[in-house]
């Protein structure tokens, strides 16, 4: 099951997927609520012996810990994939989005880049269970890398590409596990 933070945030606000949210929906407290809900839904999927793919930025270490702990409690293998994308590429992708649940714009991309620069020693590739792929290529190339990692790392037959619509919120549009 694909669980997108953008869609969960809109659902929690009671709004349609493509309606923009007010700034107060993007506070640290609001983000914590979204990530808790993502993990609750992932736990339900895992309890039913399903596969959960969480599409979110995971820029905060506490959110990365939460998702790893959710998998551990469910006795499921955790495999975090950080799609590393330079700021210019992220800016171009955000600008090209149409009719998408994401409210990200250039200011969000710049803020994420600044947060990443400030947290250099806390990047996901310094944490167990997280792997990095290069997301500068097109969505299909990014999906191929993710699938190769999954097959090599956990022997999974999960096809990440089957969970994503390349025209709406595909991996590679930001930093996502």
ABEGO torsion letter per residue (X at the ends): XBBBAAAAAAAAAGBBAABBBBAAAABAAAAAAAAAAAAAAAAAAAAAGBBBBBBBAGABAAAAAAAAAAAAAAGBBBBBBBBBBBAAAAAAAAAABBGBABABBAAAAAAAAAAAAAAAAABAAABBGBBBBBAABBAAAAAAAAAAAAAAAAGBABBAAAABBAABGBBGABBBX
